[in-house]
């Protein structure tokens, strides 16, 4: 995990600097969480794609569709509709996550500039 | 957020806030601690924070599992309600034991039973069940939000403490160099 470590000569650290360091730490944590969430969302998208492809190939009229913990017997059309809705929801979610990730990365770059500007070598903001 | 020498909140829900140190010399004078005691105190604080962090992370994981479970329940109740007008029963395959599935025929019904925990199961009408489940879902999501805010506060205090430890240590190194340079070398 990235640590804001300070080493070297005596340097003034103001409350504003501390708040910047804190914010950087928070953003970094959020970035890691976002990576995981995006991974899960992408997997879900793929699974739904596979499911809808299978659905096109099958010639059964009734499909077993998982609702909760059980597999309900649902007519093929309804399953198609449900999967379409799920796909849309997941891709909207994925888009939202990607947007948040871009914003977090931009904010972190900004803070890096400010903190390295003031502390230069005394601070380390890189991933170990 | 108040500005000044000691900034930030003093504590949040039982988690003590880390005091921000404006100037290391005055911090040491003010607390009356010598260098090693100050470092020991800060390290101990850091340990305490880590313990609380573990606890909060475990609670967060529990809530993050609970939320999809409640959503699945809402899904099923909604499906049962949708089937009500049609006159057909819902046929579902369910797991009897690991790897073994059986077919169930769920007739139209106005009510469902909800597991409330502690070996208690109550029958509710579909509408009441939906209301109860939605309320549980909202509570769980609200608790999760509070928990996430707690974790953020905690991590901020950890960062402040880590930075303070580094500064106190550096200050000491600086002081030693200073003293060495100032005192004349003995021949």
Boltz contact constraints between the chains, C-beta under 6 A:
constraints:
  - contact:
      token1: [A, 6]
      token2: [B, 166]
      max_distance: 6.0
  - contact:
      token1: [A, 10]
      token2: [B, 170]
      max_distance: 6.0
  - contact:
      token1: [A, 10]
      token2: [B, 174]
      max_distance: 6.0
  - contact:
      token1: [A, 15]
      token2: [B, 7]
      max_distance: 6.0
  - contact:
      token1: [A, 15]
      token2: [B, 20]
      max_distance: 6.0
  - contact:
      token1: [A, 18]
      token2: [B, 20]
      max_distance: 6.0
  - contact:
      token1: [A, 18]
      token2: [B, 160]
      max_distance: 6.0
  - contact:
      token1: [A, 21]
      token2: [B, 159]
      max_distance: 6.0
  - contact:
      token1: [A, 22]
      token2: [B, 156]
      max_distance: 6.0
  - contact:
      token1: [A, 22]
      token2: [B, 159]
      max_distance: 6.0
  - contact:
      token1: [A, 25]
      token2: [B, 155]
      max_distance: 6.0
  - contact:
      token1: [A, 25]
      token2: [B, 159]
      max_distance: 6.0
  - contact:
      token1: [A, 26]
      token2: [B, 152]
      max_distance: 6.0
  - contact:
      token1: [A, 64]
      token2: [B, 93]
      max_distance: 6.0
  - contact:
      token1: [A, 67]
      token2: [B, 75]
      max_distance: 6.0
  - contact:
      token1: [A, 67]
      token2: [B, 76]
      max_distance: 6.0
  - contact:
      token1: [A, 67]
      token2: [B, 79]
      max_distance: 6.0
  - contact:
      token1: [A, 68]
      token2: [B, 72]
      max_distance: 6.0
  - contact:
      token1: [A, 68]
      token2: [B, 75]
      max_distance: 6.0
  - contact:
      token1: [A, 68]
      token2: [B, 76]
      max_distance: 6.0
  - contact:
      token1: [A, 70]
      token2: [B, 92]
      max_distance: 6.0
  - contact:
      token1: [A, 70]
      token2: [B, 94]
      max_distance: 6.0
  - contact:
      token1: [A, 71]
      token2: [B, 93]
      max_distance: 6.0
  - contact:
      token1: [A, 72]
      token2: [B, 90]
      max_distance: 6.0
  - contact:
      token1: [A, 72]
      token2: [B, 92]
      max_distance: 6.0
  - contact:
      token1: [A, 73]
      token2: [B, 91]
      max_distance: 6.0
